[in-house]
Amino acid sequence: MKSGFLQMICLAALILSITLNVRAQDTSVPPDVKAFAAQYVAAFNAKDIARFESLNLPQSRACITPANKEIYESVLLLQMRDNVPPGYMLSLMPVNEGNLKALANDAYFPVKPERELHIDYQYPETNDGGQLVLWLVRQNGRWIGDSPCMTEHGIKDYRDNAAARQHYKTLAAAIKEPLRSRLLAMLRVHKTGEAETRYQQVAGGDMRTAMLVINALQDQVR
């Protein structure tokens, strides 16, 4: 159901509470990168699209036009469902060129990224968590986000998948009580994996379908 661009974006940025409370293992990450991560996290947790986009290159922001703004914002809001808790881990590393080449049909970088910033997090009350990947370049003595832009193919692919996305929303809307309340309660405390397993046990089908239905159900938790 996801386009290549959407996969890249979901890899890049579901993102994080206003904090510089980074653990001791992050000592290899320069202070200015930690500061950028904290700003990025704060904007993401505030669900502030304008503030979030301001942390990216002007060339990245220029890819968003009146004709495609709705698509970019819908993808971003999908990422912004959850907050990332304090205590996240940062890793600054070289760019994985193989991943970029694999997604070149759907996305491109207006400026070649110089580094990847990985943000690993886990919710303290559960085993759920994740990893976010941001791409960075250094301009005028500071790090700035290098967000990928959608190709025409990526935009078309996203639009063509509208019916598939609606299908999973319809399945999510059809979940009956008491299962519905139980699943929503799990999602509110970040037990996404447990919710997916429970839905599959009750509804049947494969795990991919369960993941996509629970993904759609999460919209009701925001």
C-alpha positions in Angstrom: 0.0 0.0 0.0 2.9 2.4 0.8 4.7 4.1 -2.1 8.4 4.1 -2.1 8.4 7.7 -1.0 6.1 7.0 1.9 8.3 4.2 3.0 11.3 6.5 2.9 9.5 9.2 4.9 8.2 6.8 7.5 11.8 5.6 7.8 13.0 9.2 8.0 10.9 10.9 10.5 8.0 9.7 12.8 9.9 12.1 15.4 10.2 13.2 19.1 9.5 15.7 23.8 11.5 18.8 24.0 14.6 17.5 25.6 18.4 17.3 25.5 18.2 14.4 27.9 20.4 12.2 25.7 22.1 9.3 27.4 25.8 9.0 28.0 26.3 6.7 25.0 25.6 9.7 22.7 29.0 11.4 23.5 30.2 10.7 20.0 27.4 13.0 18.6 28.6 16.6 18.4 26.6 19.2 20.5 25.3 21.1 17.5 23.8 17.8 16.1 22.2 17.2 19.5 20.8 20.7 19.5 19.4 20.2 16.0 17.8 16.9 17.1 16.2 18.6 20.1 14.6 21.3 17.8 13.4 18.7 15.4 11.9 16.6 18.2 10.2 19.7 19.7 8.5 20.6 16.4 7.4 17.1 15.7 5.9 16.6 19.2 4.1 19.9 18.9 2.6 18.7 15.6 3.7 22.1 14.2 4.1 21.6 10.4 5.4 25.1 9.7 8.0 24.9 12.5 9.0 21.4 11.4 9.5 22.4 7.8 11.5 25.5 8.8 14.3 23.1 10.0 14.8 21.8 6.4 16.7 23.2 3.5 15.1 26.0 1.4 15.6 23.6 -1.5 13.5 20.9 0.3 10.8 23.3 1.2 10.6 24.5 -2.4 9.4 21.0 -3.5 6.1 21.7 -1.7 3.8 23.5 -4.0 0.1 24.4 -3.9 -0.5 21.4 -6.3 1.1 18.8 -4.0 1.0 20.4 -0.5 -1.9 18.2 0.6 0.1 15.1 -0.1 3.2 16.2 1.8 1.1 17.3 4.8 -0.9 14.0 4.8 2.4 12.0 4.9 3.8 14.3 7.6 0.7 14.0 9.8 0.9 10.2 9.4 4.4 10.4 10.9 3.3 12.7 13.7 0.8 10.3 15.3 3.1 9.5 18.3 5.5 11.5 20.3 9.0 10.1 20.9 9.7 10.0 24.7 12.7 11.5 26.5 15.8 9.4 26.7 16.2 8.8 23.0 19.5 7.7 21.5 21.4 9.5 18.8 23.8 8.1 16.2 25.5 10.2 13.5 26.8 8.1 10.6 27.6 8.1 6.9 24.7 8.1 4.4 23.5 4.7 3.3 23.8 5.1 -0.5 22.2 1.8 -1.2 18.9 2.8 0.4 18.9 6.1 -1.5 19.4 4.3 -4.9 16.6 1.9 -4.1 14.1 4.7 -3.6 15.4 7.0 -6.5 12.2 6.3 -8.6 10.0 7.9 -6.0 12.2 10.4 -4.2 15.3 12.5 -4.6 17.4 14.9 -2.5 17.7 18.5 -3.8 21.1 18.6 -2.1 23.1 15.5 -1.6 23.0 14.6 2.1 26.2 14.5 4.1 25.1 12.4 7.2 22.4 10.3 8.5 21.1 11.0 12.0 19.5 8.0 13.6 17.1 8.5 16.6 16.3 5.3 18.6 13.6 5.4 21.2 11.5 3.1 23.4 8.4 3.8 25.4 9.3 3.0 29.1 6.0 1.3 29.9 6.1 -1.1 26.9 8.5 -2.9 24.6 7.4 -0.8 21.6 9.7 1.8 20.1 11.4 2.6 16.9 14.1 4.2 14.9 13.9 7.5 13.0 16.3 8.5 10.3 17.0 12.1 9.3 19.3 13.3 6.6 21.5 16.3 7.2 23.8 18.7 5.4 26.0 21.5 6.9 25.4 25.0 5.6 26.7 28.3 6.9 28.3 26.5 9.9 25.2 24.7 11.1 23.4 21.4 10.5 20.1 21.5 8.7 17.6 18.9 7.6 17.8 17.6 4.0 14.3 16.2 3.5 13.7 14.2 0.3 11.4 15.5 -2.4 8.8 13.4 -4.2 9.3 12.6 -7.9 6.4 12.8 -10.3 6.2 9.0 -10.1 6.1 9.1 -6.3 3.3 11.6 -6.3 1.3 9.6 -8.8 1.9 6.4 -6.9 0.7 8.0 -3.7 -2.5 9.3 -5.4 -3.1 5.9 -7.0 -3.0 4.2 -3.6 -5.8 6.3 -2.2 -8.3 3.5 -2.6 -6.1 1.1 -0.8 -5.6 3.5 2.1 -9.3 4.0 2.3 -9.9 0.2 2.4 -7.9 -0.2 5.6 -9.6 2.9 7.1 -13.0 1.2 6.4 -11.8 -2.1 8.0 -10.7 -0.1 11.1 -14.0 1.7 11.3 -15.8 -1.6 11.2 -14.1 -3.0 14.3 -16.9 -3.8 16.9 -17.0 -3.5 20.6 -15.5 -4.6 22.9 -12.5 -5.3 20.7 -12.4 -1.7 19.5 -12.1 -0.2 23.0 -9.4 -2.7 23.9 -7.4 -1.9 20.8 -7.7 1.8 21.4 -6.6 1.4 25.0 -3.5 -0.5 23.8 -2.6 2.2 21.3 -3.0 5.0 23.9 -0.2 3.3 25.9 1.9 2.6 22.8 1.3 -1.2 22.7 1.0 -1.2 18.9 2.5 -4.7 18.4 0.1 -6.1 21.0 -2.8 -4.4 19.2 -1.8 -5.8 15.9 -1.5 -9.4 17.3 -4.9 -9.1 19.0 -6.6 -7.8 15.9 -5.2 -10.7 13.8 -6.3 -13.2 16.4 -9.9 -12.0 16.3 -10.3 -10.9 12.6 -8.0 -13.5 11.0 -6.0 -12.7 7.9 -2.3 -12.0 7.7 -0.1 -9.8 9.8 0.4 -7.3 7.1 -3.4 -6.6 7.0 -3.5 -6.4 10.8 -0.6 -3.8 10.7 -2.3 -1.7 8.1 -5.7 -1.8 9.9 -4.1 -0.8 13.3 -2.2 1.9 11.4 -5.5 3.3 10.3 -7.1 2.9 13.7 -4.3 5.0 15.2 -5.8 8.1 13.6 -8.5 8.0 16.3 -5.9 8.1 19.1 -4.3 11.3 18.0 
